[in-house]
Amino acid sequence: MSKVVNCPTCGKQVEWKPENRFRPFCSERCKKIDLGAWANEEYRVSQSAPTEDEETPPDNRGGN
């Protein structure tokens, strides 16, 4: 029995199997809607605050 997931765009149930080339989406349309949302910056990947080492340029770090 294959796993069933909900399409992230429309919520329709989709079988998670190799034959479904749009997985986890139910269709090419839902896949493109999601891609468009990323392109329009509607989604954002959270980022933690940089550490002190990350804020300092590599040439100015102590050490080697």
C-alpha positions as CSV (number, residue, x, y, z in Angstrom):
1,M,0.0,0.0,0.0
2,S,1.4,3.4,-0.9
3,K,1.5,6.4,1.4
4,V,-1.1,9.1,0.9
5,V,-0.3,12.8,1.5
6,N,-2.2,16.0,1.1
7,C,-1.3,18.3,-1.8
8,P,0.4,21.4,-0.2
9,T,-1.5,23.7,-2.5
10,C,-5.1,22.5,-2.6
11,G,-5.2,19.8,0.1
12,K,-6.3,17.0,-2.3
13,Q,-5.1,13.5,-1.2
14,V,-2.2,12.2,-3.4
15,E,-0.6,8.8,-3.5
16,W,3.2,9.1,-2.9
17,K,4.6,6.8,-5.5
18,P,7.2,7.1,-8.3
19,E,4.5,7.2,-11.0
20,N,3.2,10.5,-9.7
21,R,5.7,12.9,-11.2
22,F,4.2,15.9,-9.4
23,R,4.4,14.6,-5.9
24,P,3.8,15.9,-3.3
25,F,1.5,18.0,-5.5
26,C,-1.6,16.6,-7.2
27,S,-1.0,18.2,-10.6
28,E,1.4,20.4,-12.6
29,R,-1.0,23.3,-11.9
30,C,-0.6,23.0,-8.1
31,K,3.2,22.6,-8.5
32,K,3.4,25.8,-10.5
33,I,1.2,27.7,-8.0
34,D,3.7,26.8,-5.3
35,L,6.7,27.7,-7.4
36,G,5.1,31.1,-8.2
37,A,4.6,31.8,-4.5
38,W,8.3,31.2,-3.9
39,A,9.2,33.5,-6.8
40,N,6.9,36.2,-5.4
41,E,8.7,35.8,-2.0
42,E,5.4,34.8,-0.3
43,Y,7.4,32.1,1.5
44,R,10.5,32.7,3.5
45,V,13.1,30.4,5.0
46,S,13.8,31.4,8.6
47,Q,17.4,32.1,9.5
48,S,18.9,32.3,12.9
49,A,21.0,35.3,14.0
50,P,24.6,35.0,12.9
51,T,27.2,34.2,15.5
52,E,30.1,36.6,16.2
53,D,32.4,34.6,13.9
54,E,30.0,34.7,11.1
55,E,29.7,38.5,11.4
56,T,33.5,39.0,11.2
57,P,35.0,38.9,7.7
58,P,37.3,35.9,7.2
59,D,40.5,38.1,6.8
60,N,40.0,39.7,10.2
61,R,39.4,36.5,12.3
62,G,42.1,35.6,14.7
63,G,43.8,32.2,14.5
64,N,45.8,30.6,11.7
